[in-house]
Amino acid sequence: MPGKTSILIENSKCIINIVEHIIKVHKRKRIVYIKGPEQNDKAQLCFKAFKKAMIRNNCPIHEELIYKGNFGEDSGAAEFIQKPYSLLKLTETVSKAMNPA
């Protein structure tokens, strides 16, 4: 809008940097990802960035480690708890609790 100040954040680059940090610095390859709402364009772009970083670093994307979220503080928690495998298998979490405002 003309005459208005705005700040745009490149979420995709942030997600790629976070995931690559976890992979390279912390030597993790099994990474949990909590998605934003399916109908949210920003959430979809961030999930694509997550997948891009994983593929670029030759890390498998484990579908059982992908959770549905809604940008809320407890986002993905209910689904996470209901999954039928041990939490000990999970090594790192990338949690996106970003306000899409």
N, C-alpha and C positions, 0 to 999 in steps of 0.2 A: 504494500500500500504506500503510495507516495506520501512523503513527509513523516513516515513512521519508522522507528528504529526496530530492527529485529536481529536476533542472533540465531544462526542455523548451525546445528551440530551434525557432523558427519558420523552417524551411528555405525555405519558399516565399517569404516576404518577403525573405529574404537573396538568393535567386536573382533575384528581380525587381529588387532594388536594384543588384545587380552588373551585370545585363544593361542596365538603364537608364543606369547610369554609363558603360558602354562605348559605348552609343549616343549619349548626350548630351554627355559630356565628351570622349571620344576620337573622336567622329564616325564610328563604325564601324557598318555594317549587315550585313555578312557575318560571322556569328559561329558558330564551331565549338562544338558541345555534345557532351560525352562523358557518356552516360547511365549510370545505375547499372543493376543487374540488373533484367530485365523483371519478375520475380516479387516485387520489393521495393516495398512500398507507398510508402515515403518517396522512393524514386527516381522513381516514377511521379508523385508530387505535385510534385517538383522539376522534372521535365520539363514538366509542365503549366504551372508557373510561368514557365519559360523561354519557352514558346510564348505565354503571356499577355502577357509583357513585350514580346515581338517584335511581336505583333499590335497591342498598345496604342500602340506607337511607329511603326506603319506600316512595319515592316521585314519583308521576305519571309523565310520559314523555308526554307532550302535543305536538302532531305533529304540531299543528298550531303555535307553538313557535320555530320550527326548520326552519332555513333559509339556502338557498344555498349561498355559498360564494366562493371566489377565492384567499384568502390570501391578497387581496388588501385593502387599507385603507378604501375605501367605500364599502367593501365587505358586501353583504347582504342588503345594504341600500334600493335599489330599490324594492326588494321583501318585505322588512319590511314595507315600506310606503304603498304598495298596499294591504296589508292585511286588511280584512273588519271588524276588531274589534278595540276597543278603546285601545290606548297606555296606558291608565290609568290602564288597567288590568295587564300590564307587571310589574313585581316587581324587577327583577334583570336580568342582561345580562352577559353571559359569551361569550366574543368575541374572536375568534381565528384569529388574524391577524399576524400569524407567518410566517416568511420567510422560505420556505422549502429548501433553499439552503443547 
